[in-house]
Amino acid sequence: MRATGPAADRVAIFDTTLRDGEQAPGFAMTPEEKVRVARALEALRVDVIEAGFPIASRSDFAAVQAVAREVREATVAALARTVPADLEAAAAALRGAARPRIHTFIATSDVHLTYKLGKTRPQVLEEVARAVRQARRLVPEVEFSAEDASRTDPAFLVEVFRAAVAAGARVVNIPDTVGYATPEEFAALVRRVCAAVADVPGADGEPVTVSVHCHDDLGLAVANSLAGVAAGARQVECTVNGIGERAGNAALEEVVMALRTRRDRYGVTVGVETTRLSATSALVAAVTGVAVPPNKAIVGANAFAHEAGIHQHGVLRHPATYEIMRPADVGAEGRLVLGRHSGRHALQHALEAQGIRLDGAALEAAFQAFKALAEARKHVTAEDLRALVQGLGPGPAAPAPSAGGRAQWWG
């Protein structure tokens, strides 16, 4: 069953880089840095920016307040427990926001109820309804999350979400808080929740959106998020570069490009300006001081780089042979890296990019010299190539126009 909502084929992107992402050890941001990232997220055209947890600290309160005043297009969300003081702090920090949302939560799994909260299920149900009603009096839009939903008794989880919707929540979020779920079981849970809330009359008659929030403890955050969308979720909570608690959150850039690249499979759209993904990723890395791994999907330095000769030949003939999306679509450039795995086609392309055209025996001599050099180092640079050709002595070399097109050579 599809989730209810005004645009059943559109998935909202809820970015929590500034809240859940920042909770990773060593990733703390100042209010000024959060505003800087928030501006980039708004330019990226995410639907919701979760700016922080106002009750947590003065700095968090100030950051949410600053982001709320700065952002005009996206919804700005503030996190709050189902505690009256939390909700009041969230509302105060959101004053001045063009589109404020309180995101309130409480744990619902038995392990959390027993060992963390010391509450019974009936107490939790009562607290959820009270908190959502209070939040609705403070702001026009409320989201409710059931912490540790994937380890909660499904029947009780449904009961909790129905109570939240009846009290006025417009968004109900299913977090895989500890990254425990697998795609198949998470999809089944999302389908069950979608079906359960579809017939609950909301406090104001507005349609309800089912959301997912997945962590990467088993490396399944993106896979679970996509499974949730296939099962009917129409909001995905994620972070730039996948930063977040422990092993991180679902990576925004991966979720977005998976939905876009495989629209044939998921049948949904997103509003993100994907050409800004690489720049936004670089900004978050700079602000947090944590570099993006080179093999990171979508935004890593090697995401569109090719060294193997067979791959380089294919890409030079047609990019679709080894690239399932255009680098430009995410604000990146394709690269052919010269190394010991490269072949003649890549070498010839790289030489022509340097204004050097060799063929026949001259190209073969250059190739053999190149292979010997490549065995001794990781990559061969432009300077190496020029020195290599000069070392061959006089030969049938002629200037060549700079190699145009999408496959750029980089050493």
C-alpha positions in Angstrom: 0.0 0.0 0.0 1.2 3.5 -0.8 1.5 6.1 1.9 -1.2 8.7 2.0 -0.3 12.2 1.0 -0.9 15.1 -1.4 1.8 13.9 -3.9 1.9 10.1 -3.8 4.8 9.9 -6.3 7.0 12.4 -4.5 9.4 11.6 -1.7 10.3 14.4 0.7 14.0 14.6 1.8 14.4 15.3 5.5 18.0 16.3 6.1 19.3 15.7 9.7 22.9 16.5 9.1 22.7 19.3 11.6 21.1 17.2 14.3 21.7 13.4 14.0 24.8 13.9 11.8 26.4 16.3 14.3 25.8 13.8 17.1 28.7 11.6 15.7 31.8 12.0 18.0 34.0 14.8 16.8 31.5 16.2 14.4 30.1 19.1 16.5 29.4 22.4 14.7 29.1 25.9 15.9 25.8 27.8 15.3 27.6 29.8 12.6 28.8 26.6 10.8 25.2 25.2 11.1 23.8 28.3 9.3 26.5 27.9 6.6 25.5 24.3 6.0 21.8 25.1 6.2 22.2 27.7 3.4 23.8 24.9 1.3 21.0 22.5 2.2 18.3 25.0 1.2 20.2 25.6 -2.1 20.2 21.8 -2.5 16.4 22.1 -2.2 15.9 19.5 0.6 12.3 19.6 1.9 13.1 19.6 5.7 16.2 20.7 7.6 16.4 19.4 11.1 18.5 22.0 12.8 19.1 20.5 16.2 17.8 19.5 19.6 17.1 22.9 21.4 16.8 21.5 25.0 20.2 19.8 24.7 22.4 22.9 25.1 22.5 26.6 24.8 24.5 26.2 21.6 21.9 23.8 20.1 19.1 26.3 21.0 21.1 29.2 19.4 21.8 27.1 16.3 18.1 26.1 15.7 17.1 29.7 16.3 19.7 31.0 13.8 18.8 28.4 11.1 15.0 29.1 11.7 15.6 32.8 11.0 17.8 32.2 8.0 16.0 29.5 6.0 12.9 30.7 4.1 12.0 27.9 1.7 12.6 24.6 3.5 10.7 23.4 6.6 12.9 23.8 9.7 12.5 21.1 12.3 13.5 21.0 16.0 13.8 17.7 17.9 12.1 17.3 21.3 11.3 14.4 23.6 7.7 14.0 24.7 8.6 16.2 27.7 6.7 19.5 28.0 9.9 21.5 28.6 11.5 20.0 25.5 8.5 21.0 23.4 8.4 24.5 24.8 12.1 24.9 24.0 11.7 23.6 20.5 8.8 26.0 19.8 10.8 29.0 21.3 13.8 28.2 19.1 11.6 27.9 16.0 10.1 31.3 16.4 10.7 33.3 13.2 10.8 30.2 11.0 8.8 30.4 7.8 7.8 26.7 8.1 8.4 25.4 11.6 8.0 21.7 12.6 8.4 20.1 16.0 9.7 16.6 15.7 8.9 14.8 19.0 9.8 11.3 19.9 9.8 8.6 22.5 11.2 5.0 22.6 8.7 2.2 22.1 10.7 -1.0 22.2 10.4 -3.2 25.3 14.2 -3.0 25.9 14.0 0.8 26.0 10.8 0.9 28.0 12.2 -1.5 30.6 15.8 -0.3 30.9 15.8 3.3 29.9 12.4 4.9 30.4 10.9 2.7 33.2 7.5 3.1 31.6 4.6 0.8 30.7 3.0 0.7 27.3 -0.1 2.4 28.4 2.0 5.2 29.9 3.8 5.7 26.6 0.5 5.8 24.6 -0.8 8.5 26.9 2.4 10.5 26.7 2.5 10.3 22.9 -1.0 11.7 22.6 -0.4 14.4 25.2 2.9 15.5 23.6 1.5 15.7 20.0 -1.4 17.7 21.2 0.9 20.1 23.0 3.2 20.4 20.0 0.2 21.1 17.7 -0.8 24.0 19.9 2.7 25.4 19.5 3.4 25.0 15.8 1.2 24.0 12.8 3.2 20.9 11.8 4.2 18.0 14.0 6.2 14.9 13.3 6.2 11.9 15.7 9.0 9.3 15.8 8.9 6.0 17.7 12.5 5.5 18.7 13.8 1.9 18.1 10.7 1.2 16.0 12.3 -1.7 14.2 12.7 -3.6 17.5 9.2 -2.7 18.8 6.3 -5.1 18.9 4.6 -4.3 15.6 1.1 -4.4 17.1 2.1 -1.9 19.8 3.9 0.3 17.2 0.8 0.5 15.1 -1.2 1.5 18.2 1.4 4.2 19.0 1.3 5.7 15.5 -2.5 5.7 15.4 -2.6 7.6 18.6 -0.1 10.1 17.3 -2.1 10.7 14.1 -5.3 11.0 16.0 -3.7 13.7 18.2 -2.6 15.7 15.2 0.7 14.4 13.9 1.1 14.9 10.1 4.2 12.8 9.8 4.9 9.5 11.6 8.5 8.3 11.4 9.8 4.7 11.6 13.4 4.8 12.8 15.7 1.8 12.6 17.5 3.4 15.4 20.3 0.8 15.9 20.5 -0.4 12.3 19.1 -3.8 13.1 16.5 -4.3 10.3 16.9 -6.0 7.0 15.3 -4.6 3.8 12.6 -7.3 3.6 11.4 -7.0 7.2 11.7 -3.2 7.2 9.5 -3.0 4.0 6.9 -5.3 5.7 6.9 -3.0 8.8 6.5 0.1 6.6 3.6 -1.5 4.7 1.9 -2.4 8.0 2.2 1.2 9.3 1.0 2.7 6.1 -2.1 0.6 6.1 -2.7 1.2 9.8 -2.6 5.0 9.7 -4.4 5.4 6.4 -7.9 5.3 8.0 -7.2 7.4 11.1 -8.8 10.8 10.9 -6.2 13.4 11.6 -6.9 16.4 13.9 -7.2 18.7 10.9 -8.0 16.4 8.1 -4.6 16.7 6.6 -3.1 13.6 4.9 -0.5 11.7 6.9 3.1 11.0 5.6 4.9 7.9 6.6 8.7 8.5 7.0 11.8 6.3 7.5 15.0 7.0 9.4 17.7 4.3 9.0 21.1 3.8 10.6 24.0 2.0 9.1 25.2 -0.4 11.8 24.9 -3.4 9.4 25.6 -1.3 6.3 21.9 -1.4 5.3 20.8 2.2 6.0 20.3 3.1 2.3 19.0 -0.3 1.3 16.4 -0.1 4.2 15.4 3.5 3.2 14.8 2.4 -0.4 12.8 -0.6 0.8 10.8 1.8 2.9 10.0 3.9 -0.1 9.1 0.9 -2.2 6.7 -0.1 0.6 5.0 3.3 0.7 7.1 5.7 2.8 7.1 9.2 1.3 9.7 10.9 3.5 13.3 9.7 4.0 15.5 11.1 6.8 19.2 11.1 5.9 22.4 13.0 6.2 25.0 14.4 3.8 27.9 11.9 3.5 26.0 9.5 5.7 27.4 11.0 8.9 25.7 10.3 12.2 25.7 8.2 15.4 28.0 5.2 15.5 28.2 3.9 11.9 26.1 6.8 10.6 22.8 7.4 8.8 21.5 6.8 5.4 23.5 9.0 3.0 21.4 11.7 1.4 23.3 11.7 -1.9 22.9 7.9 -2.2 19.2 7.8 -1.4 18.5 10.7 -3.8 20.5 9.3 -6.7 19.2 5.8 -6.2 15.6 7.1 -6.5 16.5 9.2 -9.5 18.6 6.7 -11.3 16.2 3.8 -10.7 13.0 5.7 -11.1 11.9 2.7 -13.3 12.0 0.6 -10.0 10.7 3.1 -7.5 8.4 5.3 -9.5 8.9 8.4 -7.4 10.5 11.8 -7.7 12.5 14.0 -5.4 13.0 17.8 -5.4 16.7 17.9 -4.8 19.0 19.9 -7.1 21.4 17.0 -7.6 24.1 19.1 -9.4 24.8 20.6 -5.9 25.5 17.2 -4.2 29.3 17.2 -4.6 29.7 20.8 -3.4 27.4 20.2 -0.4 29.3 17.0 0.5 32.6 18.9 0.3 31.2 21.7 2.5 30.1 19.3 5.2 33.5 17.5 5.1 35.3 20.9 5.5 33.1 22.0 8.3 33.3 18.7 10.3 37.0 18.2 9.4 36.2 14.6 8.3 37.2 13.7 4.8 34.9 11.8 2.4 36.4 8.3 1.7 37.6 8.2 -1.9 35.4 5.1 -2.6 32.3 6.8 -1.3 29.3 6.3 -3.6 28.2 9.4 -5.6 30.6 12.0 -3.9 33.8 10.1 -3.3 36.9 11.1 -5.4 36.8 7.7 -7.1 33.1 7.6 -7.8 33.6 8.5 -11.5 37.3 7.6 -11.8 38.5 4.7 -14.0 42.0 3.1 -14.1 41.5 -0.3 -15.6 42.2 -0.4 -19.3 39.0 -2.2 -20.3 36.9 0.3 -18.3 38.8 3.3 -19.7 38.4 2.0 -23.3 34.6 1.5 -22.7 34.1 5.0 -21.2 36.0 6.6 -24.0 33.8 4.9 -26.5 30.6 5.6 -24.5 30.2 6.7 -20.9 27.2 4.4 -20.3 29.5 1.4 -20.6 30.7 1.9 -17.0 28.7 4.8 -15.6 25.1 4.6 -14.6 24.7 8.3 -14.1 26.4 11.4 -15.6 29.1 12.9 -13.3 27.7 16.4 -14.2 24.3 15.3 -12.7 25.9 15.4 -9.2 28.3 18.3 -9.9 31.3 16.1 -10.5 33.7 15.3 -13.4 34.7 12.0 -14.7 38.4 11.0 -14.5 40.6 8.6 -16.3 43.5 7.8 -13.9 46.7 6.5 -15.5 48.3 3.6 -13.6 49.6 0.1 -14.2 46.1 -1.2 -15.1 45.6 1.4 -17.9 45.8 0.5 -21.6 46.8 2.1 -24.9 43.5 3.9 -25.4 43.7 5.8 -22.1 47.3 6.7 -22.7 46.6 8.0 -26.2 43.6 10.0 -24.8 45.8 11.5 -22.0 48.6 12.4 -24.5 46.1 14.2 -26.7 44.8 16.1 -23.7 48.4 17.3 -23.3 48.5 18.4 -27.0 50.6 15.4 -28.1 49.5 13.0 -30.8 51.4 9.7 -31.3 50.6 6.7 -33.3 52.1 3.6 -34.7 55.6 2.8 -33.4 55.9 6.0 -31.5 52.7 5.3 -29.5 53.9 1.7 -28.9 57.2 3.0 -27.6 55.5 5.5 -25.4 53.1 2.8 -24.1 56.0 0.4 -23.1 57.8 3.3 -21.4 54.6 4.3 -19.6 53.9 0.7 -18.4 57.5 0.5 -17.0 56.9 3.8 -15.2 53.5 2.8 -13.9 54.9 -0.3 -12.3 57.0 1.9 -10.1 54.4 4.3 -8.8 50.7 4.5 -8.1 49.7 7.1 -10.7 51.4 8.7 -13.7 51.0 12.5 -13.8 50.9 15.0 -16.6 54.4 16.0 -15.9 55.5 12.4 -16.0 53.9 12.0 -19.4 55.6 15.0 -20.9 59.0 13.9 -19.5 58.3 10.4 -20.9 57.6 11.6 -24.4 60.6 14.0 -24.4 62.8 11.0 -23.3 61.8 9.1 -26.4 63.6 11.6 -28.6 62.5 12.9 -32.0 59.6 11.1 -33.4 56.3 11.5 -35.3 54.6 13.6 -32.7 52.2 16.4 -33.7 50.1 18.9 -31.7 46.6 17.6 -31.0 43.6 19.6 -29.9 42.7 19.4 -26.3 40.5 16.4 -25.6 37.0 17.6 -25.2 34.0 15.7 -23.9 33.2 14.2 -20.5 36.2 11.9 -19.9 38.9 14.1 -18.4 42.4 12.8 -17.8 43.8 13.4 -14.3 47.1 12.1 -13.0 
